[in-house]
Amino acid sequence: MKLTLYYTPVACSMVPYINLVEAGAQFEVNTLNMRGGQHNTPEYLRINPKHKVPTLVIDGEPLTENVAINYWIARRYPNARLLPAELAQEAKALALHAWFASGIHAALTPNNNPKRFCDMDGSEEHVKQCAQRLLEEHFGIANDLLAEREWFFDHYTTVDAHFFWCYLQANRLGLKYIDVTRFTHCMAHQKRMLERASVKQLLAFEKSEQERLAKAA
């Protein structure tokens, strides 16, 4: 089986990278320069017409969306135990993935590019403020879920990598209207994730790719 992950530094394509490593999968990475518009080229649009990352190409067939990709990884590599074994808990894991993708991620994006959501003059700060109120609610819920736990379930699952990216991105954005460090259980989860070999491998790869793209610019 040939796996190719289409990836962009900083983006949520970090999530399947981590989980492919956790699964012990052999895969190639094709890094897209999104600042250079590579995600909008005819070549990539044939693979993913939504011009987004991640895309996981499996023996020539593209699979998009983090919820689906990470579910596929977990089911394809069952020995890695990347989902809970019991059906009801597996469904809850998918629900968390969907929440991270459509709730938390959706509230992160306006902080990075507010004009995509409102292009009126002077609207940027209002967009960010509204988005950050949503993030405060989301992270409060996640903080309660992680209270007195190491992971969202009884062991590491794909869900943990997805939340790791969401919270990492919130910290990287330097949010003005909320203090994300006050969510102590989320912070502890972030620290545990940073200790995992898969995350260390990802961050080393990410650094090298950012440097390569900067030199090519």
matplotlib code that plots the C-alpha trace (Angstrom):
import matplotlib.pyplot as plt

x = [0.0, 1.3, 0.3, 1.0, 0.0, -0.5, 0.7, 1.3, 3.3, 1.2, -2.0, -4.2, -2.4, -0.2, -2.9, -2.8, 1.0, 1.1, -1.3, 0.3, 3.5, 1.6, 0.3, 3.7, 2.6, 5.0, 4.0, 5.4, 4.8, 4.1, 4.4, 2.4, 3.5, 0.1, 1.5, 2.8, -0.6, 0.4, -2.9, -4.8, -2.8, -4.6, -2.4, -3.6, -7.2, -7.4, -6.5, -8.6, -10.9, -11.6, -7.9, -7.3, -5.0, -4.8, -5.4, -4.3, -3.8, -4.3, -3.1, -4.0, -7.4, -7.6, -9.3, -10.0, -11.2, -9.5, -12.4, -12.4, -8.6, -7.9, -10.8, -9.3, -5.8, -7.2, -9.2, -6.4, -3.9, -6.0, -3.0, -2.0, -5.3, -5.9, -9.7, -11.5, -12.4, -16.1, -18.6, -20.2, -16.8, -15.7, -18.7, -17.8, -14.4, -15.8, -18.1, -15.0, -13.2, -16.3, -16.4, -12.7, -13.1, -16.3, -16.3, -12.9, -11.1, -13.9, -13.4, -9.6, -9.7, -11.3, -8.4, -5.9, -7.9, -10.8, -11.5, -12.7, -15.6, -16.3, -14.6, -16.2, -13.6, -12.7, -14.4, -11.3, -11.2, -14.9, -14.6, -11.7, -13.4, -16.5, -14.4, -12.5, -15.6, -16.5, -13.0, -13.3, -16.5, -15.0, -11.8, -13.8, -15.7, -12.5, -10.8, -13.6, -13.4, -9.6, -10.0, -8.1, -7.3, -4.2, -6.1, -9.7, -10.2, -8.5, -5.4, -4.1, -6.3, -6.4, -8.6, -5.6, -3.6, -6.5, -7.0, -3.3, -3.3, -6.3, -4.7, -1.3, -2.8, -4.6, -1.3, 0.5, -2.1, -1.4, -5.1, -5.9, -9.3, -8.8, -5.9, -5.8, -3.1, -5.8, -7.2, -4.9, -6.0, -5.7, -2.2, -1.2, -2.5, -0.4, 2.7, 2.0, 1.6, 4.9, 6.6, 5.4, 7.9, 5.4, 5.0, 8.8, 9.2, 6.4, 7.9, 11.4, 9.9, 7.8, 10.9, 12.9, 10.0, 9.5, 13.2, 13.1, 10.1, 11.6, 14.8, 12.8, 10.7]
y = [0.0, 3.4, 6.4, 10.0, 12.8, 16.2, 18.5, 22.2, 23.4, 24.8, 23.5, 20.8, 18.3, 17.9, 15.6, 12.7, 13.0, 12.3, 9.4, 7.8, 7.8, 6.4, 3.6, 2.7, 3.3, 3.8, 7.0, 9.8, 13.5, 16.0, 19.5, 22.2, 25.8, 27.4, 30.9, 30.4, 29.2, 25.6, 24.3, 26.1, 24.6, 22.5, 19.5, 19.7, 20.6, 17.3, 15.6, 17.7, 20.3, 21.8, 23.1, 22.2, 20.0, 17.3, 14.9, 11.3, 9.5, 5.8, 3.7, 6.6, 7.4, 10.7, 10.8, 14.3, 15.7, 15.0, 13.1, 10.6, 10.4, 9.7, 7.2, 5.4, 5.3, 3.9, 1.2, 0.3, -0.2, -1.7, -3.0, 0.6, 1.0, 4.5, 4.3, 2.9, -0.7, -0.5, 0.8, 3.5, 4.9, 4.8, 6.8, 9.3, 9.6, 10.4, 13.0, 14.6, 14.7, 16.3, 18.9, 19.7, 20.1, 22.0, 23.8, 24.6, 24.7, 26.9, 29.3, 29.4, 30.4, 33.9, 34.9, 34.1, 35.6, 37.7, 39.3, 35.9, 36.3, 40.1, 42.5, 45.7, 48.4, 48.1, 44.7, 42.6, 43.0, 42.4, 39.1, 38.0, 38.9, 36.9, 33.9, 34.0, 34.0, 30.7, 29.4, 30.2, 28.1, 25.2, 25.1, 25.2, 22.1, 20.3, 21.3, 19.6, 16.5, 16.3, 16.8, 14.0, 12.2, 11.9, 11.4, 11.9, 8.1, 5.4, 5.5, 7.7, 7.9, 9.8, 12.4, 13.5, 14.5, 16.5, 18.4, 18.9, 20.8, 22.9, 24.0, 24.4, 26.7, 28.7, 29.3, 30.2, 32.8, 34.9, 35.4, 38.9, 38.4, 35.1, 33.5, 30.0, 29.1, 29.2, 25.9, 23.9, 20.4, 21.4, 22.7, 19.5, 17.5, 19.7, 18.9, 15.2, 15.3, 17.2, 14.3, 11.7, 10.5, 11.0, 14.7, 15.2, 13.7, 15.9, 19.1, 18.3, 17.6, 20.8, 22.9, 21.5, 22.0, 25.6, 26.3, 24.7, 26.7, 29.9, 29.4, 28.6, 31.8]
z = [0.0, -0.9, 1.3, 0.5, 2.9, 1.4, 4.2, 5.0, 8.0, 10.9, 9.3, 10.7, 8.4, 11.4, 12.9, 10.5, 10.4, 14.1, 13.9, 10.9, 12.9, 16.0, 13.7, 12.5, 8.9, 6.0, 4.2, 2.0, 2.6, -0.2, 1.4, -0.3, -0.2, 0.5, 0.7, -2.8, -3.9, -4.6, -3.1, -6.0, -8.8, -11.4, -10.3, -6.7, -7.5, -9.4, -6.1, -3.8, -5.5, -2.0, -2.2, 1.5, 3.5, 4.7, 1.9, 2.3, -1.0, -0.6, -3.5, -5.8, -4.2, -2.3, 1.1, 2.6, 5.9, 9.2, 10.7, 7.9, 7.5, 11.1, 11.3, 8.3, 10.0, 13.2, 11.4, 9.0, 11.8, 14.6, 16.6, 17.3, 19.4, 18.0, 18.8, 21.8, 21.4, 22.5, 19.9, 22.0, 22.9, 19.3, 18.4, 21.1, 19.6, 16.2, 17.9, 19.4, 16.1, 14.5, 17.3, 16.9, 13.1, 12.9, 16.3, 17.6, 14.2, 12.8, 15.7, 15.3, 11.6, 12.0, 14.2, 11.5, 8.6, 9.8, 6.4, 5.1, 7.5, 7.3, 4.9, 6.3, 7.3, 11.0, 11.4, 12.1, 15.9, 16.2, 14.2, 16.4, 19.6, 18.7, 17.6, 20.8, 22.9, 21.1, 21.8, 25.5, 25.6, 23.6, 25.7, 28.9, 27.8, 26.8, 30.0, 32.0, 29.8, 30.6, 34.3, 36.2, 32.9, 30.8, 27.5, 26.3, 26.7, 28.7, 26.4, 23.6, 20.6, 17.3, 19.2, 21.3, 18.2, 16.9, 20.1, 20.4, 17.1, 18.0, 21.3, 19.8, 17.2, 19.8, 21.7, 18.4, 17.4, 20.5, 21.3, 22.7, 24.3, 26.2, 28.1, 26.9, 29.5, 32.2, 31.0, 33.2, 32.1, 28.4, 29.2, 30.9, 27.9, 25.6, 27.7, 27.6, 23.8, 23.4, 25.1, 22.6, 20.0, 17.2, 18.1, 18.4, 15.0, 13.6, 15.0, 13.7, 10.2, 10.4, 11.3, 8.4, 5.9, 7.1, 6.6, 3.2, 2.1, 3.4, 1.4, -1.8, -1.4]

ax = plt.figure().add_subplot(projection="3d")
ax.plot(x, y, z, "-o")
ax.set_aspect("equal")
plt.show()
